Amino acid sequence: MTIVLSLLALLVVFLLGMHLWTRHLTKVGLQTVPQLGKIIPVSGGSIHYVEKGDPNAQTIVMIHGLAGQLQHFTYGLMDELADEYHVIALDRSGCGYSTRDTAEMGLLPEQARMITEFLDAKGVTDAVLVGHSLGGAVSLAIALDYPDRVSSLALLAPLTHQMPKPPEVFKSLEIRTAWIRHLIGNTLAVPIASKTAPHVLQVAFDPETAPDDFLERAGGALGLRPSAFITASQDLVGVDDSIAAQSARYPELKTPGGVLYGAQDTILSPAMHGPQMQQFGLTYQEVDGLGHMTPITVPETCADFIRKVIQNAAKADNTSTDIG
């Protein structure tokens, strides 16, 4: 009994130490990447966003991927388009400086609803959705559930179909028990993330190279918070629970657009998530030599793709109007 109590005491001391170290890293992360924009409350949480460009121009709404934040777009892509369009980049609920009330907000229909409520508050009625990775799945969910709110889809390395298992680099996020998720998030996850960040970034950017200023300029330091781990775990589980039902609805998709993939993407398989979207009315483009993080590594290429999607959608709309 004495040995058991001693071991329990050591465990408590260890977890307390990890919790205190987590609080320190969280403080550093918030100081490194301060809030950039404004926050709008929605049912079930709030949405933090930044915007640039002429509010009277076509609105582009940028939605980031798993364990990301809006700085993935402000890093370079937003500036590539802000002279021509009204560009909004947002933190999905629970990410960055946005919030969510429950784990259920990780389900794709809920993420779509919260962003659509945000668009209502902003008065955006014909958004061009630019979704990267998991943000691509959320963009498709919005187009399916609120088709009259979306003018076109420009999807960058999107998640479109259910995967047999999560990418290896995200395997540790596959936690379905809430109290375990919160315990790990508030003790072990952040210190471990601070040590493994270089490897994780190398895998995420492969075959390209992660920029040296990723933690600051791309907002990566915001990942050093319990809420970032908890939200990412909720997202991974929530999307896995809802992507199959969503993909079964793709024949209903009426929104024009396109998919852009790096041919060497090691996070999501281009073959699994890209070409088959052509049967649902989306174009498909694959660029050799690029990986998963194209909004950061090749913002010019992504901007050209987005412009092309917008132009094609406008031409199709004009043709339809002429016929009518």
Protein Blocks (a to p, Z undefined) as FASTA:
>chain_A
ZZmmmmmmmmmmmmmmmmmmmmmmmmmmmmmmccfbdcdddehiacddddedjfkbccdd
ddddehiafklmmmmmmmmmmmmmccdddddehiajbccfbfklmpmklmmmmmmmmmmm
nopabbccddehjlmmmmmmmmmmmmmlpfbdcdehiafbdcfbdcfklmmmmccbfklm
mmmmmmmmmmmmmmmmmmmmmmmmombdcdfklmmmnommmmmcfklmmmmmmmmmmmmm
mmmmmmmmmmmpmbgcdddddfklckbcfklmmmmmmmnopacdddehiafklmmmmmml
mmmmmmmmmmmmmmmmmmmmmmZZ
